[in-house]
């Protein structure tokens, strides 16, 4: 009896089966976490599958409307993106997604001021009508843009033609600058001639006056003697 440890069970007796070691507790916790994650993933996958199914139903209703779009218009590309947040794209800036309740359709457009909800409903018909109106407005905007481009092109062509006519008129018309230059040269020539004649007259007058003074001086000098 001496030396026996009464705290430990006697030899041959085992610990209770439900007394798990620390390492076993961690394994159990990881196993529970994996089960929870699998259940959550399953629920999310089911919800995502339901969203994709609803968007596919909407796409089937919109495709007949898209078939009426002219073949030369490449603005629209109806396509379902089955990403983490499924979306049915109408064009580059308009798409339909499901609301937080996974039952409500939300037709959204990206703008410069942010996203705008164009229509929201649990039924297909209002969303299909909203998408049809959206496509019609986009077609009208395209027509206006093309008309504006044509008007600008016509104005630019008319401006270029006007400039060409003005340049051709200036090329064929007599240049008044050359006329003014010829008249100026003639006037300068006349002024030079008149100036030379005036200078000669002044020199002659000066010589005549000097000769008169010299003659008077000579006569006065002989008369004195």
C-alpha positions in Angstrom: 0.0 0.0 0.0 3.0 2.2 0.6 4.0 4.4 -2.3 0.7 4.0 -4.1 -0.7 7.1 -5.8 -4.3 7.3 -5.0 -4.8 10.2 -7.5 -4.1 8.0 -10.4 -6.3 5.1 -11.4 -5.1 1.7 -10.5 -3.2 -0.2 -13.1 -5.4 -1.9 -15.6 -8.1 0.8 -15.3 -8.4 3.4 -18.2 -9.5 7.1 -18.2 -13.1 7.9 -19.3 -13.6 7.8 -23.1 -15.1 11.3 -23.1 -12.0 12.9 -21.6 -10.3 14.2 -24.8 -6.8 15.4 -24.8 -6.1 19.1 -25.9 -4.9 18.0 -29.4 -8.2 16.0 -29.8 -10.2 19.1 -28.9 -8.5 21.2 -31.6 -9.2 18.4 -34.2 -12.8 18.4 -33.2 -13.0 22.2 -33.5 -11.4 22.2 -36.9 -13.9 19.4 -38.0 -16.8 21.5 -36.7 -15.5 24.6 -38.6 -15.2 22.6 -41.8 -18.8 21.3 -41.5 -20.1 24.8 -40.8 -18.2 26.2 -43.8 -19.5 23.4 -46.0 -23.0 24.1 -44.9 -22.5 27.9 -45.5 -20.9 27.3 -48.9 -23.8 25.0 -49.8 -26.3 27.7 -48.8 -24.4 30.4 -50.7 -24.1 28.2 -53.8 -27.9 27.4 -53.7 -28.7 31.2 -53.3 -26.3 32.0 -56.2 -27.8 29.3 -58.3 -31.3 30.7 -57.6 -30.1 34.2 -58.7 -28.6 32.9 -61.9 -31.8 31.0 -62.7 -33.9 34.2 -62.2 -31.5 36.2 -64.3 -31.7 33.6 -67.0 -35.4 33.8 -67.0 -35.1 37.6 -67.5 -32.6 37.1 -70.3 -34.9 34.8 -72.2 -37.6 37.6 -72.0 -35.2 40.3 -73.2 -33.6 38.4 -76.1 -36.7 38.9 -78.4 -36.4 42.6 -77.8 -32.7 42.6 -78.5 -33.3 40.7 -81.8 -35.1 43.8 -83.1 -32.0 46.0 -82.7 -30.5 47.0 -86.1 -27.6 44.8 -87.1 -25.2 47.8 -87.6 -25.7 48.9 -83.9 -23.0 47.5 -81.6 -24.0 49.2 -78.4 -25.7 46.3 -76.8 -24.4 42.9 -75.7 -26.9 40.9 -73.7 -24.9 38.5 -71.6 -25.1 36.9 -68.2 -21.9 37.1 -66.0 -22.1 34.2 -63.5 -19.6 35.7 -61.1 -19.8 35.9 -57.3 -22.5 38.5 -57.8 -24.4 37.4 -60.9 -25.4 40.2 -63.3 -27.2 40.4 -66.6 -25.5 43.0 -68.7 -27.5 45.0 -71.3 -24.6 47.1 -72.4 -21.4 48.5 -71.0 -23.1 50.7 -68.5 -26.5 49.0 -67.8 -27.1 45.7 -66.0 -29.6 43.8 -63.9 -28.8 42.2 -60.6 -30.8 40.7 -57.7 -31.5 42.6 -54.5 -30.4 41.6 -51.1 -33.6 39.5 -50.7 -32.5 37.4 -53.8 -36.0 37.9 -55.3 -36.1 41.5 -56.4 -34.7 42.5 -59.9 -32.7 45.8 -59.9 -32.0 47.5 -63.2 -29.0 49.7 -62.7 -27.0 52.2 -64.9 -23.6 53.5 -64.3 -23.3 57.3 -64.7 -20.7 60.0 -64.1 -22.5 60.8 -60.8 -22.7 57.2 -59.6 -25.0 54.3 -60.1 -28.7 55.0 -60.7 -31.5 52.4 -60.2 -33.8 52.7 -63.3 -36.3 50.1 -62.2 -36.9 47.6 -59.3 -39.4 44.9 -59.1 -40.0 41.2 -58.2 -41.9 40.6 -61.4 -40.3 40.2 -64.9 -42.7 42.4 -66.9 -41.7 45.8 -65.4 -38.0 45.0 -65.8 -38.5 43.9 -69.4 -40.4 47.1 -70.1 -37.7 49.2 -68.4 -35.0 47.5 -70.5 -36.9 48.0 -73.7 -37.3 51.7 -73.0 -33.6 51.9 -72.1 -32.6 50.3 -75.4 -35.0 52.7 -77.3 -33.4 55.8 -75.6 -29.9 54.6 -76.3 -30.8 54.2 -80.0 -32.2 57.7 -80.1 -29.1 59.0 -78.4 -27.0 57.3 -81.0 -29.0 58.8 -83.9 -28.6 62.3 -82.4 -24.8 61.7 -82.0 -24.5 60.6 -85.6 -26.6 63.6 -86.8 -24.4 65.9 -84.8 -21.3 64.4 -86.3 -22.7 64.8 -89.8 -23.6 68.5 -89.1 -20.1 69.2 -87.8 -18.5 67.4 -90.8 -20.7 69.4 -93.2 -19.8 72.7 -91.4 -16.1 71.8 -91.5 -16.3 71.0 -95.2 -18.2 74.2 -95.9 -15.6 76.2 -94.0 -12.7 74.6 -95.9 -14.4 75.3 -99.2 -15.0 78.9 -98.3 -11.3 79.3 -97.3 -10.2 77.8 -100.6 -12.5 80.2 -102.6 -11.1 83.2 -100.7 -7.5 82.0 -101.3 -8.2 81.5 -105.1 -9.9 85.0 -105.3 -6.8 86.6 -103.7 -4.5 84.7 -106.1 -6.3 85.9 -109.3 -7.1 89.5 -108.2 -4.5 92.3 -108.8 -2.5 93.1 -105.8 -3.0 96.7 -104.7 0.2 96.6 -102.7 2.2 96.5 -105.9 0.2 99.4 -107.4 0.8 101.4 -104.3 4.5 100.6 -104.7 4.7 101.8 -108.3 2.9 105.0 -107.5 5.2 105.6 -104.6 8.2 105.1 -106.8 6.9 107.5 -109.4 6.2 110.1 -106.7 9.7 109.7 -105.3 11.2 110.1 -108.8 9.2 113.4 -109.4 10.3 114.7 -106.0 13.9 113.9 -106.8 13.6 115.8 -110.1 12.0 118.8 -108.5 14.5 118.8 -105.7 17.4 118.7 -108.2 15.8 121.5 -110.2 15.3 123.6 -107.1 18.9 123.0 -106.0 20.2 124.0 -109.4 18.0 127.2 -109.3 19.3 128.1 -105.9 22.9 127.5 -107.0 22.3 129.7 -110.1 20.7 132.4 -108.0 23.6 132.3 -105.6 26.2 132.5 -108.4 24.3 135.4 -110.1 24.1 137.3 -106.8 27.8 136.8 -106.1 28.7 137.9 -109.7 26.5 141.1 -109.2 28.3 141.9 -105.9 31.7 141.3 -107.4 30.9 143.5 -110.4 29.6 146.3 -108.2 32.7 146.0 -106.0 34.9 146.2 -109.1 33.1 149.3 -110.5 33.3 151.0 -107.1 36.9 150.3 -106.8 37.8 151.8 -110.3 35.6 154.8 -109.6 37.5 155.5 -106.4 40.8 155.5 -108.2 
